[in-house]
Each structure stands twice: as C-alpha cells, then as structure tokens.
Amino acid sequence: MNTLAKTILERTEGLPEGATICAKELLHLGSRAAVDQALSRLVKRGHFMRVSRGVYVRPVESRFGKRAPSASAVVEHVAGIKGETVAPHGAAAANKLGLTTQVPVRSVYLTSGPSRRLKLGSEVVELRHAPRWQLALGNHPAGEVLRALAWLGPEKAVEALRALKHKLSPQELNEIASARAVLPSWLAKQVSEVVVNG
C-alpha cells in the first residue's frame, strides 16, 4: 500500500458509522489525481465504499464481516456536508405513524438539494428534491405528519389527520397549525378544519 493510501486510512480510522470522506477534504495530502487514485485503490481493497462522486465511507466491520453503514447515518452526514435539509419520505413517515401497513421497499429521503442516488453496497438510497413546505418542520413528529399527509394526498389526508389528532401532543398540533402559511391550499384548509376548528 502506498504512503498516501496509508495516510488516508490512518486519518479516517475511528470515524463514526456513516461518516463520509470527501476527496476534496484530503487535498492537503496530495494532488487531486493522487488522492482520487489512492481512494480508488482503497475501494478496490475493501477499505472504503464509494457512495457517490468524490464521497466515500468506511464499511462497518462486525464479527460477520464487512457491511455498509446504515442509510440514515450516511444520509445525515451527506446532508451536513452539503448544508441540506433531509427527512424520510412520506411513505416511511405514514408507516411509522400507523397510517399505512405498506413498508417502503427502497430507502427514499426528501431533500432541499438536488435529486440524486447514493450507493451503499448493494443498496441504492434515493434523495428526491422536495418542495420547501414538506421539509418546513424538519425531522420532528409534526414534520413527519406533514410528509405523511402529502404522500397520502387530498383524498385520504383528512381522515388521517382526524386519526392523528388524538395521538399528537398539543404542542405538535400547534406546530402543524403554525405551518399553514407554507402549505399548499388543500392541506392548509384541511389543517384548519381538523386541527384548528375541529
């Protein structure tokens, strides 16, 4: 193993699961071409996994062998690097809230950044650009409710909102009501009817 690859391995030792390693962060160690070549070698040897262009992660080593880090950990780190807001897709939120029994087959996240795919071993994680209102309340329970309602659509949202009204805390209901200004008209109207006036 050449010196640059060894140095990169040493510098990334002990990173938490899902922490990303960006080629641009290593340019103080050598030229871009040298860094890219060293990272490529480390991927071939199984020390790193290429997630997307210029972004890598270390596989997690367990007693059963190496595995990809969890999708949520990697997505969280990528979002931090890019300065994006990222949250689970509405289908996952609806499942978590008990509004559907369908379990999403793929890992899909909504992002304020551009749509793209990340590769974690054999798993492909999809980041889909979402309207600002779907990410307005972040990863809080109230934000999950908004994304679930968006996924369910206008026909099923009222019924779901009525079911959730009794499960959510007054603070969470207030957060949902306070977001009406950024919501699409159909959802703002339903929130007013069920949460505020109901």
C-alpha positions in Angstrom: 0.0 0.0 0.0 1.4 3.4 -1.0 2.1 6.1 1.6 -0.9 8.3 0.6 -3.4 5.5 0.9 -1.9 4.5 4.2 -2.1 8.1 5.5 -5.8 8.4 4.4 -6.6 5.1 6.2 -4.9 6.4 9.4 -6.7 9.7 9.2 -10.1 8.2 8.8 -9.6 5.5 11.5 -12.2 5.7 14.2 -14.7 7.8 12.3 -18.3 7.1 13.4 -20.6 4.9 11.3 -21.8 6.6 8.2 -19.2 9.4 8.4 -18.3 10.5 4.9 -14.9 11.0 3.5 -14.7 13.5 0.7 -11.8 13.6 -1.8 -11.8 17.5 -1.5 -11.1 17.2 2.2 -7.9 15.3 1.5 -6.3 17.6 -1.0 -3.8 18.8 1.7 -2.3 15.3 1.4 -1.6 15.4 -2.3 -2.9 16.4 -5.7 -6.5 15.7 -6.7 -5.4 13.0 -9.1 -3.2 11.3 -6.4 -6.0 11.5 -3.8 -8.5 10.0 -6.3 -6.2 7.2 -7.2 -5.5 6.4 -3.6 -9.2 6.4 -2.8 -9.9 4.2 -5.8 -7.3 1.7 -4.6 -8.8 1.7 -1.1 -12.2 0.9 -2.6 -10.8 -2.0 -4.6 -9.2 -3.4 -1.4 -12.4 -3.1 0.5 -11.3 -0.4 3.0 -13.8 2.2 1.6 -17.1 2.2 -0.3 -17.8 4.8 -3.0 -21.2 6.4 -2.2 -21.2 9.0 -5.0 -18.7 11.0 -7.0 -15.9 12.1 -4.6 -17.7 10.8 -1.5 -16.7 7.6 0.4 -17.5 5.8 3.6 -15.7 3.1 5.6 -17.6 -0.2 5.8 -18.6 -1.3 9.2 -16.7 -4.4 10.4 -18.6 -6.9 12.6 -18.0 -10.5 13.6 -20.0 -11.5 10.5 -17.7 -9.5 8.1 -18.0 -6.1 6.5 -21.3 -4.4 5.8 -22.4 -1.0 4.5 -23.2 1.7 7.2 -26.8 2.4 7.8 -28.5 4.5 5.2 -29.8 7.1 7.7 -26.3 7.7 9.1 -24.8 8.2 5.7 -27.7 10.5 4.5 -27.3 12.5 7.7 -23.6 13.1 7.1 -24.1 13.9 3.4 -26.8 16.4 4.3 -24.5 18.0 6.8 -21.7 18.4 4.2 -24.0 19.8 1.6 -26.0 22.0 4.0 -29.3 20.4 3.0 -32.4 19.6 5.0 -33.1 15.9 4.6 -36.0 13.8 6.0 -37.5 10.4 5.4 -40.1 10.1 2.6 -43.8 10.5 3.3 -44.4 6.7 2.8 -41.9 5.9 5.6 -43.5 8.6 7.8 -47.0 7.2 7.1 -45.9 3.7 8.0 -44.2 5.0 11.2 -47.3 6.9 12.2 -49.5 3.8 11.6 -51.4 5.3 8.7 -50.4 2.5 6.4 -49.2 -1.0 6.7 -47.1 -0.7 3.5 -43.4 -0.9 4.2 -41.2 1.0 1.7 -39.0 -1.3 -0.3 -36.3 1.3 -1.0 -34.7 3.9 1.2 -36.0 7.2 -0.1 -35.4 10.6 1.5 -36.6 14.0 0.7 -34.0 16.8 0.4 -33.8 20.5 -0.1 -30.9 19.8 -2.5 -30.9 18.2 -5.9 -32.3 14.7 -6.6 -29.6 12.0 -6.7 -28.7 8.5 -5.7 -26.2 7.2 -3.2 -24.8 3.6 -3.4 -24.2 1.7 -0.2 -23.0 -1.7 -1.2 -26.0 -3.4 -2.9 -28.5 -0.8 -1.6 -29.3 2.3 -3.5 -30.6 5.3 -1.5 -32.6 7.8 -3.3 -32.6 11.5 -2.4 -35.5 13.3 -4.0 -35.8 17.1 -4.2 -38.9 18.1 -2.3 -40.9 21.3 -2.0 -39.9 23.5 0.9 -43.2 23.0 2.8 -42.6 19.2 3.1 -39.3 20.0 5.0 -40.6 23.0 6.9 -40.9 21.2 10.2 -37.8 19.1 9.8 -37.5 15.6 11.4 -39.8 16.5 14.3 -43.0 14.4 14.7 -45.0 17.4 13.2 -42.8 17.3 10.1 -43.4 13.5 9.8 -47.1 14.2 9.8 -46.9 16.8 7.0 -44.9 14.4 4.8 -47.2 11.5 5.5 -50.2 13.7 4.6 -48.5 14.9 1.4 -47.9 11.2 0.5 -51.5 10.2 1.2 -52.8 13.1 -0.9 -56.0 15.3 -0.6 -58.5 12.4 -0.6 -57.0 10.5 2.4 -55.4 13.3 4.4 -58.5 14.5 6.3 -59.2 11.0 7.6 -55.6 10.5 8.6 -55.4 14.0 10.2 -58.5 13.1 12.3 -56.9 9.8 13.4 -53.6 11.5 14.3 -55.3 14.4 16.2 -55.9 12.2 19.2 -52.3 10.8 19.2 -50.4 14.0 18.9 -49.5 16.3 21.7 -51.0 19.9 21.8 -47.5 21.2 21.0 -47.2 19.1 17.9 -50.7 20.1 16.8 -49.7 23.8 17.3 -46.6 23.2 15.1 -48.7 21.7 12.3 -51.2 24.6 12.6 -48.4 27.2 12.6 -47.1 25.8 9.2 -50.4 26.6 7.3 -48.9 29.6 5.6 -46.3 27.5 3.7 -48.6 24.5 3.0 -50.5 24.0 -0.3 -54.1 25.3 -0.2 -55.7 21.9 0.0 -53.6 20.9 3.0 -53.8 24.3 4.8 -57.6 24.1 4.5 -57.7 20.5 6.0 -55.4 21.5 8.8 -57.6 24.5 9.6 -60.8 22.3 9.6 -59.4 19.4 11.7 -56.7 20.9 13.9 -57.8 24.5 14.5 -61.6 24.4 14.2 -62.3 20.8 14.8 
